[in-house]
């Protein structure tokens, strides 16, 4: 292939498979005749289905590019106006500021997170206890910090552990394979933990802030409103983790055990590494720990809008810990900004859905049930879609419908609050079913660590499945 042709093929979604590029091109071409032959409502539904498929196939190509093309097409075909889209973006400015300022500030807290997870490996050789700690620490940290940062640190620690296991198990390859299974288990427990913590607080997941905004909930309000669901779910997750590992359930891919020689070597090395890290970075770790406590109190008492709290942390953490290198600052923004751009695309598509009234028939059907039936309908509708799509996008669609019903007097404020709770619950819990649903799961799947330890898409589905089923059942009982 000539360099010119090669350059041309990379213009359209880079290195994505050719079948994917052809599919996306077909999407773009299909909308125009549908618009002129069937009208904007039908074209809007076609565009929405296409956008959902873009999110489903996000493993093959980051959805910002094909999704952005669909959003631009919606503008060109006048299915949504720029004014309508800007209004939607302005309403959700808090969540955009959260990603622009607070998430990058967490990047500079990595020394504290690394120290915590190295200490976890140093204190125990029990697989049951390690699994429980990964899940609980992942849940606690994700309630306050960005889940992607938490899972990134887990991956880095497991990467180092796998390196050490290779050194000690050179003559025992079966030990190395067993330990890879252990790391797969720990990372999946940690990833599920980020979902358990994410459902509980206003900043646990990006869609929580969106739902909280429409419900008028501050940080404490959000926690109290969700506690009826989040606490039983977290307790269930902890007990289920213990059961899986204590009884060594191999059916779902769990139950691997730490080989004796690897466990002893790893514990000794982790103890030395944690001690060395403490000696070298003691001041930095203490400062970051103090700032983390300040962040918790600032959020809990809502001393300022979350975006401004994030900006304050983004300024203070690097300055007080000496992490002011220009290149390091750039890395802090590298992770959240692509998703922030994708989020704006989400809001454009949501504005198109609102302008064309695409979900009005669905909302009327769901709101036609009795009050408890409405809760179940919104829970399943938002949850099932979240299992294969992005949580923020799904939450934006359904909280819009609930807010419209409240504005029209179809439901009262108490029922709206209940629908807000179950939408938050559905988008967080159902998304555990597949890597597409949770950003932390997808990030783990696409990391080099997954290939190194043999964590495949189907493997993640298998390990996530029992967690998702039991947590959905508990959610239904609590509703």
C-alpha positions in Angstrom: 0.0 0.0 0.0 1.4 3.4 -0.9 2.1 6.0 1.8 -0.7 8.2 0.3 -3.3 5.5 0.6 -2.0 4.5 4.0 -2.4 8.1 5.2 -5.9 8.3 3.7 -7.1 5.1 5.5 -5.8 6.4 8.9 -7.9 9.6 8.5 -11.1 7.8 9.2 -10.8 6.4 12.8 -7.1 5.6 12.7 -6.3 1.9 13.2 -9.8 0.6 13.7 -10.7 -2.6 11.7 -11.9 -2.0 8.1 -15.3 -3.6 8.8 -15.8 -1.0 11.6 -14.9 1.9 9.3 -17.2 0.6 6.6 -20.0 0.2 9.2 -19.5 3.8 10.5 -19.4 5.2 6.9 -22.7 3.3 6.3 -24.2 4.9 9.4 -23.4 8.4 8.2 -24.8 7.8 4.7 -27.9 6.1 6.0 -29.2 9.0 8.0 -29.6 11.4 5.1 -32.1 9.4 3.0 -34.0 8.4 6.2 -34.2 12.1 7.2 -35.7 13.2 3.9 -38.0 10.1 3.3 -39.2 9.5 6.9 -38.6 12.8 8.7 -36.4 13.8 11.7 -38.1 11.6 14.3 -37.2 8.4 12.4 -33.8 9.7 11.5 -33.3 10.6 15.2 -34.0 7.0 16.2 -31.6 5.7 13.6 -28.9 8.1 14.7 -29.5 7.1 18.4 -29.2 3.4 17.6 -26.0 4.1 15.6 -24.6 6.1 18.5 -25.3 3.2 20.9 -23.6 0.8 18.6 -20.6 3.1 18.5 -20.4 2.8 22.3 -20.9 -1.0 22.2 -17.9 -1.2 19.8 -15.8 1.1 21.9 -13.1 -1.6 22.2 -12.4 -1.2 18.5 -12.3 2.6 18.3 -12.6 5.3 20.9 -16.2 6.5 20.5 -15.3 10.2 20.4 -14.5 10.2 16.7 -17.4 8.2 15.2 -19.8 9.6 17.9 -18.6 13.1 17.1 -19.3 12.6 13.4 -22.9 11.5 14.2 -23.3 14.6 16.5 -22.1 16.9 13.7 -24.5 15.2 11.3 -27.4 15.9 13.8 -26.4 19.6 13.5 -26.2 19.6 9.7 -29.6 17.9 9.4 -31.1 20.4 11.8 -32.2 17.6 14.2 -30.9 19.8 17.0 -29.9 23.5 17.2 -26.7 24.8 18.5 -28.7 26.8 21.1 -30.4 23.7 22.4 -27.1 21.8 22.6 -25.4 24.7 24.4 -28.2 24.9 26.9 -27.7 21.2 27.7 -23.9 21.6 28.0 -24.4 24.6 30.3 -26.8 22.7 32.6 -24.1 20.0 33.0 -21.2 22.3 33.5 -20.5 20.9 37.0 -19.8 17.4 35.6 -17.5 18.9 32.9 -15.5 20.8 35.5 -15.3 17.7 37.7 -13.5 15.9 34.8 -11.3 18.9 33.8 -10.1 19.8 37.3 -10.8 17.2 40.0 -9.8 14.1 38.1 -6.4 15.5 37.0 -5.7 16.5 40.6 -6.1 12.8 41.6 -3.3 11.9 39.3 -0.9 13.7 41.6 -2.1 11.6 44.6 -0.7 8.4 43.0 2.3 8.2 45.5 -0.2 7.8 48.3 -2.3 5.2 46.4 0.9 3.2 45.4 2.0 3.2 49.0 -1.4 1.9 50.2 -1.5 -1.0 47.7 2.1 -1.9 48.3 1.4 -2.1 52.1 -1.6 -4.4 51.2 0.7 -6.9 49.6 3.2 -6.5 52.4 0.8 -7.3 55.3 -0.7 -10.6 54.1 -0.2 -13.7 52.0 -3.8 -14.8 52.4 -5.6 -14.7 49.1 -9.0 -14.3 50.8 -7.8 -11.3 52.8 -6.0 -9.8 49.8 -9.2 -10.1 47.7 -11.3 -8.5 50.4 -8.8 -5.6 50.9 -8.6 -4.9 47.2 -12.4 -4.8 47.0 -12.9 -2.7 50.1 -10.1 -0.2 49.4 -11.2 0.1 45.8 -14.7 0.8 47.0 -13.6 3.4 49.6 -11.2 5.2 47.3 -13.6 5.3 44.3 -16.3 6.9 46.5 -14.0 10.0 46.7 -11.5 9.6 43.8 -11.6 8.9 40.1 -12.1 5.1 39.6 -9.7 5.1 36.6 -6.9 6.4 38.7 -7.6 3.8 41.4 -7.6 0.9 38.9 -4.5 2.4 37.2 -2.6 2.1 40.5 -3.9 -1.4 41.1 -2.6 -2.4 37.6 0.8 -0.8 38.3 1.1 -2.7 41.6 0.0 -6.0 40.1 2.4 -5.4 37.2 5.3 -5.2 39.7 4.0 -8.3 41.5 4.0 -10.3 38.3 7.5 -9.2 37.5 8.6 -10.5 40.9 6.7 -13.8 40.4 8.6 -14.5 37.2 11.9 -14.0 39.0 11.1 -16.6 41.7 9.2 -19.1 39.6 11.6 -19.6 36.7 11.8 -23.3 37.3 8.2 -23.7 38.3 6.0 -22.4 35.3 2.9 -23.8 36.9 3.4 -21.5 39.9 3.6 -18.5 37.5 0.4 -19.5 35.8 -1.4 -19.9 39.1 -0.2 -16.5 40.2 -1.5 -14.9 37.0 -4.9 -16.3 38.0 -4.5 -14.7 41.4 -3.8 -11.3 39.8 -6.8 -11.7 37.5 -8.9 -12.3 40.5 -7.5 -9.4 42.5 -7.9 -6.9 39.7 -11.5 -8.0 39.1 -12.3 -7.7 42.8 -10.8 -4.3 42.8 -12.8 -3.2 39.6 -16.0 -4.4 41.2 -15.1 -2.5 44.3 -14.8 0.7 42.3 -18.5 0.1 41.2 -19.6 -0.6 44.8 -18.1 2.7 46.0 -19.1 4.6 42.9 -22.8 4.2 43.5 -22.7 5.8 47.0 -21.5 9.4 46.6 -22.1 12.4 44.4 -18.6 12.1 42.8 -18.3 8.3 42.8 -19.2 8.2 39.1 -19.7 11.1 36.6 -23.4 10.3 36.1 -24.0 10.6 39.9 -23.3 14.3 39.6 -25.7 14.6 36.7 -28.4 12.9 38.6 -27.7 14.8 41.8 -27.9 18.1 39.8 -31.4 17.3 38.5 -32.6 16.1 41.9 -31.1 19.1 43.7 -29.0 16.9 46.0 -25.9 18.2 47.7 -23.1 15.8 48.7 -24.7 14.7 52.0 -28.2 14.6 50.4 -26.9 12.3 47.7 -25.3 9.9 50.3 -28.4 9.8 52.5 -30.7 9.2 49.5 -28.6 6.4 48.2 -27.6 4.8 51.5 -30.8 2.6 51.6 -29.4 0.9 48.4 -25.6 1.5 48.5 -25.0 0.1 52.0 -26.8 -3.3 51.5 -25.1 -3.6 48.1 -21.7 -3.0 49.5 -22.2 -5.5 52.4 -23.5 -8.0 49.8 -20.4 -7.4 47.6 -18.1 -7.9 50.6 -19.8 -11.2 51.7 -19.9 -12.5 48.2 -16.2 -11.8 47.7 -15.5 -13.7 50.9 -17.6 -16.6 49.8 -16.0 -16.8 46.3 -12.5 -16.9 47.7 -13.1 -18.8 50.9 -14.7 -21.7 49.1 -12.3 -21.4 46.2 -15.1 -21.2 43.5 -13.4 -22.0 40.2 -16.7 -22.0 38.2 -16.5 -18.3 37.5 -12.7 -18.0 37.2 -12.0 -17.2 40.8 -10.4 -19.3 43.5 -6.7 -19.2 42.4 -4.3 -19.5 45.3 -0.9 -17.8 45.9 1.9 -20.3 45.5 3.9 -20.7 48.7 7.3 -19.7 47.2 5.9 -16.7 45.3 3.9 -15.5 48.3 6.8 -15.5 50.7 9.1 -13.7 48.2 6.4 -11.2 47.3 5.6 -10.4 50.9 9.2 -9.9 51.8 9.9 -7.7 48.8 6.7 -5.7 49.2 7.6 -5.0 52.9 11.0 -3.7 51.8 9.6 -1.7 48.9 6.9 -0.1 51.1 9.5 0.8 53.8 11.8 2.3 51.1 8.9 4.2 49.6 8.0 5.6 53.0 11.5 6.7 53.7 11.9 8.3 50.3 8.5 9.9 50.0 7.4 10.2 53.6 6.8 14.0 53.5 5.0 13.7 50.1 2.7 10.8 51.3 1.8 12.7 54.5 1.0 15.9 52.6 -1.1 14.0 50.1 -2.9 12.1 52.9 -3.7 15.5 54.6 -5.0 16.9 51.3 -7.1 13.8 50.7 -8.7 14.3 54.1 -9.3 18.0 53.3 -10.9 16.9 50.0 -13.3 14.6 51.8 -14.4 17.3 54.2 -14.7 19.9 51.4 -16.9 17.6 49.5 -19.0 16.5 52.5 -19.7 20.0 53.6 -20.0 21.4 50.1 -17.7 24.4 50.8 -17.8 25.3 47.1 -19.0 23.8 43.8 -17.3 20.5 43.0 -15.5 21.9 40.0 -13.9 24.7 42.1 -12.9 22.2 44.8 -11.2 20.2 42.1 -9.4 23.3 40.8 -8.2 24.0 44.3 -6.9 20.5 44.7 -5.3 20.7 41.2 -3.3 23.8 42.3 -2.5 22.7 45.9 -1.5 19.0 45.4 1.3 19.6 42.8 2.6 22.7 44.5 2.8 21.2 48.0 4.3 17.9 46.7 6.8 19.3 44.3 5.2 17.7 41.2 5.4 20.8 39.0 7.2 19.5 36.0 5.4 20.7 32.8 5.4 17.2 31.3 3.9 15.6 34.4 1.1 18.2 34.4 0.3 17.3 30.8 0.0 13.6 31.7 -2.5 14.5 34.4 -4.8 15.9 31.8 -4.2 13.2 29.2 -6.6 10.7 30.7 -9.8 12.8 31.5 -9.8 15.3 28.6 -10.7 12.8 25.8 -13.6 11.6 27.9 -14.6 15.2 28.6 -14.8 15.8 24.9 -16.9 12.6 24.5 -19.1 13.8 27.3 -19.9 17.0 25.4 -20.8 14.8 22.4 -23.2 12.9 24.8 -24.9 16.1 25.7 -25.4 17.0 22.0 -27.0 13.7 21.3 -29.2 14.0 24.5 -30.2 17.5 23.3 -31.2 15.9 19.9 -33.2 13.2 21.8 -35.0 16.0 23.7 -35.6 18.1 20.6 -37.1 15.2 18.7 -39.0 13.7 21.7 -37.5 10.3 20.9 -38.1 8.9 24.4 -41.5 10.5 25.1 -43.4 7.3 24.1 -41.0 5.1 26.2 -41.4 7.5 29.2 -45.2 7.6 28.8 -45.2 3.8 28.9 -43.0 3.6 32.0 -44.9 6.3 33.8 -48.2 4.5 33.1 -47.3 1.9 35.7 -48.1 2.4 39.4 -45.4 4.1 41.5 -43.4 1.0 42.4 -43.8 -0.3 38.8 -42.3 3.0 37.5 -39.3 2.4 39.7 -38.8 -1.1 38.4 -39.3 0.1 34.8 -36.7 2.9 35.1 -34.3 0.6 36.9 -34.4 -2.1 34.2 -34.5 0.4 31.3 -31.5 2.4 32.4 -29.7 -0.6 33.7 -29.9 -2.9 30.7 -28.8 0.0 28.4 -25.9 0.8 30.7 -24.6 -2.8 30.5 -23.7 -2.2 26.8 -23.4 1.6 26.7 -22.0 4.5 28.6 -23.4 5.3 32.0 -23.4 9.0 31.7 -25.2 8.9 28.4 -27.9 6.6 29.7 -28.3 8.5 32.9 -28.7 11.8 31.0 -31.5 10.2 28.8 -33.6 8.8 31.7 -33.1 11.6 34.2 -34.3 14.0 31.5 -37.5 12.0 31.1 -38.1 11.9 34.9 -37.5 15.7 35.1 -39.9 16.4 32.3 -42.5 14.2 34.0 -42.0 16.2 37.2 -42.2 19.6 35.4 -45.5 18.5 33.8 -47.0 17.3 37.1 -47.2 13.7 36.0 -45.2 12.7 39.1 -44.5 14.5 42.4 -41.1 15.3 43.9 -41.0 12.3 46.2 -41.6 10.0 43.2 -39.0 11.9 41.1 -36.4 11.4 43.9 -37.2 7.6 43.9 -36.8 7.5 40.1 -33.5 9.4 40.4 -32.3 6.8 43.0 -33.1 3.8 40.8 -31.6 5.4 37.7 -28.4 5.9 39.6 -28.6 2.4 40.9 -29.4 0.9 37.5 -26.6 2.7 35.6 -24.0 1.7 38.3 -25.0 -1.9 39.1 -26.1 -3.3 35.7 -22.9 -1.9 34.1 -20.9 -4.5 36.0 -22.2 -7.1 33.6 -19.9 -6.1 30.7 -16.6 -4.3 30.2 -18.5 -1.8 28.0 -20.6 -0.6 30.9 -17.9 0.5 33.3 -15.0 2.7 32.3 -12.8 1.1 34.9 -13.5 -2.4 33.4 -12.9 -1.2 29.9 -9.6 0.5 30.9 -8.5 -2.7 32.6 -9.4 -4.8 29.6 -7.4 -2.6 27.2 -4.4 -2.3 29.4 -1.2 -4.3 28.6 -1.5 -6.0 32.0 -4.6 -7.8 30.8 -2.7 -9.4 27.9 0.2 -10.2 30.2 -2.0 -12.1 32.7 -4.5 -13.6 30.2 -7.5 -11.5 31.2 -9.7 -11.6 28.1 -13.1 -10.1 27.3 -14.9 -13.4 28.0 -12.9 -13.9 31.1 -14.0 -10.5 32.5 -17.6 -11.4 31.5 -17.4 -14.7 33.4 -15.9 -13.1 36.6 -18.3 -10.1 36.6 -21.4 -12.2 36.0 -22.0 -13.7 39.5 -21.3 -10.3 41.1 -23.7 -8.5 38.7 -26.5 -11.1 39.2 -26.4 -11.0 43.0 -26.1 -7.2 43.2 -29.1 -6.8 40.8 -31.2 -9.2 42.9 -30.3 -7.3 46.1 -31.2 -4.0 44.3 -34.6 -5.4 43.4 -35.3 -6.4 46.9 -34.3 -2.9 48.2 -36.5 -1.2 45.6 
